[in-house]
Amino acid sequence: MTDGADHPQKAHFSGVFHRASETYDAVGVDFFAPLAARLVERADLLPGDAVLDLGAGRGAALFAAAEVVGPRGEVLGVDLAPGMVELTASDAMERGLTQVRVILGDADDPPSREGGWDAVVASFVLFFLPEPVATARRIREVLRPGGRFVLSTFDQPDERWRIVEAAVKPFWPDDPANEEPAHPASRSHFSSTSHVEALLHEAGYTDISTVLVEHENHYRNVDQWLDWTWSAGARVIWERVPESRRDDAVAAGLAAVSTLADDDGALVERFFVRLTRGVRR
Ligand SMILES: C[S@@+](CC[C@H](N)C(=O)[O-])C[C@H]1O[C@@H](n2cnc3c(N)ncnc32)[C@H](O)[C@@H]1O
C-alpha cells in the first residue's frame, strides 16, 4: 500500500480531512452515518463476510458493516488522512470490535485479501480520486467473484443553496484550482447517475444499479450550519480563502445562508445521494 501523499490532489484531500477529523460527523447533524448505513445495506453482507471500507473516515460505513458481519467477520478500513485513521481505530478498540482494523493507505492501491473481499464500500470517496475508472478497476481486482462494490456519490446540490458558493467564491484567489466548483457533482464521471454507472461499466462491473436517496440536513441555526461545513469536506469553501480574508468570507457566507432560514432561524438543506452497486462476475 502507498499513502498517496506524493500526488497533489490526494495530498490536498488528505490534509482537508485530517483537519476535519476531530469534529467529522460530530456536530449534531445526521448525515454520514444514516446514509452509510443505507449504502452498507446495498452490499448484501452476511455474518462472517470480509469487507474493505475505502476512505473510511470516522467509520460511518465501517461500524455499520462490522455490526452485520459480526465477530466472525472482518472489516478493514483504509483512509489517507492520519487523523481519521487514528481516531477511528481508537473508536473501534473502545467498542471492542476485534473484527475491525483501520490503516493509513490510498484507495488507489486497495489491499488484497486471500480469496478476495466479499464487498468493498466507498462512502462519498471515489470522486476524490484523480482517475476514478482506474481506481474502480483496481477495486474490482481485489473482490472475489460475486463480490460487490458499493459507492455513494452526491447528485446535483439543492438549487436554493447554490447562493452560498456564489457568495464565497469572490474571496477565492485567482488560481486554476479554484475555477473548479467545490461540489463533487461538478466532476466528470460524477455529474449524473448514468455517468457513475458508465464508470463502473468501463471498470468491468456487471449488474450495475443505483438507488437515489433524498436526505435532509436540519440545522438549528446558521452557526450550526457553519460548524457542519468545517466538520466535513465542505470546509474547502473556507480553506480556499486566504486566512487574512476568511472572516469576511464567512460573514458573506452567513449572510447568504441567513436568507434561507425559517422564522425561528432553523434551516433545511436537501441532498440527493446515489447509492450505486456493481458486481464482479
Ligand atoms: C467525505 S469523507 C467520507 C468518510 C466516510 N466514508 C463516511 O461516509 O463518513 C471522504 C474520506 O475519504 C478519504 N480519502 C480521500 N481520498 C482518499 C484516498 N485516495 N484514499 C483513501 N482515503 C481517501 C478522506 O480522508 C475522508 O476520510
The ligand as an SDF file (V2000), in Angstrom:
LIG
                    3D

 27 29  0  0  0  0  0  0  0  0999 V2000
  -16.3650   12.5240    2.6080 C   0  0  0  0  0  0  0  0  0  0  0  0
  -15.3100   11.5510    3.6030 S   0  0  0  0  0  0  0  0  0  0  0  0
  -16.2690   10.0560    3.8090 C   0  0  0  0  0  0  0  0  0  0  0  0
  -15.8610    9.2610    5.0270 C   0  0  0  0  0  0  0  0  0  0  0  0
  -16.7330    8.0460    5.3120 C   0  0  0  0  0  0  0  0  0  0  0  0
  -16.6280    7.0730    4.2610 N   0  0  0  0  0  0  0  0  0  0  0  0
  -18.1650    8.4730    5.5280 C   0  0  0  0  0  0  0  0  0  0  0  0
  -19.0450    8.1220    4.7370 O   0  0  0  0  0  0  0  0  0  0  0  0
  -18.4040    9.1910    6.5030 O   0  0  0  0  0  0  0  0  0  0  0  0
  -14.0590   11.0550    2.4980 C   0  0  0  0  0  0  0  0  0  0  0  0
  -12.9480   10.2540    3.1370 C   0  0  0  0  0  0  0  0  0  0  0  0
  -12.1290    9.7080    2.1060 O   0  0  0  0  0  0  0  0  0  0  0  0
  -10.7720    9.8540    2.4750 C   0  0  0  0  0  0  0  0  0  0  0  0
   -9.9780    9.8320    1.2460 N   0  0  0  0  0  0  0  0  0  0  0  0
   -9.8900   10.7860    0.2720 C   0  0  0  0  0  0  0  0  0  0  0  0
   -9.0740   10.3680   -0.7120 N   0  0  0  0  0  0  0  0  0  0  0  0
   -8.6350    9.1350   -0.3490 C   0  0  0  0  0  0  0  0  0  0  0  0
   -7.7660    8.1840   -0.9470 C   0  0  0  0  0  0  0  0  0  0  0  0
   -7.1510    8.4280   -2.1180 N   0  0  0  0  0  0  0  0  0  0  0  0
   -7.5410    7.0180   -0.3050 N   0  0  0  0  0  0  0  0  0  0  0  0
   -8.1170    6.7680    0.9100 C   0  0  0  0  0  0  0  0  0  0  0  0
   -8.9480    7.6310    1.5100 N   0  0  0  0  0  0  0  0  0  0  0  0
   -9.1980    8.7940    0.8940 C   0  0  0  0  0  0  0  0  0  0  0  0
  -10.7260   11.1530    3.2400 C   0  0  0  0  0  0  0  0  0  0  0  0
   -9.5880   11.2510    4.0610 O   0  0  0  0  0  0  0  0  0  0  0  0
  -12.0340   11.0790    4.0300 C   0  0  0  0  0  0  0  0  0  0  0  0
  -11.8630   10.4530    5.2640 O   0  0  0  0  0  0  0  0  0  0  0  0
  1  2  1  0
  2  3  1  0
  2 10  1  0
  3  4  1  0
  4  5  1  0
  5  6  1  0
  5  7  1  0
  7  8  2  0
  7  9  1  0
 10 11  1  0
 11 12  1  0
 11 26  1  0
 12 13  1  0
 13 14  1  0
 13 24  1  0
 14 15  1  0
 14 23  1  0
 15 16  2  0
 16 17  1  0
 17 18  1  0
 17 23  2  0
 18 19  1  0
 18 20  2  0
 20 21  1  0
 21 22  2  0
 22 23  1  0
 24 25  1  0
 24 26  1  0
 26 27  1  0
M  CHG  2   2   1   9  -1
M  END
$$$$
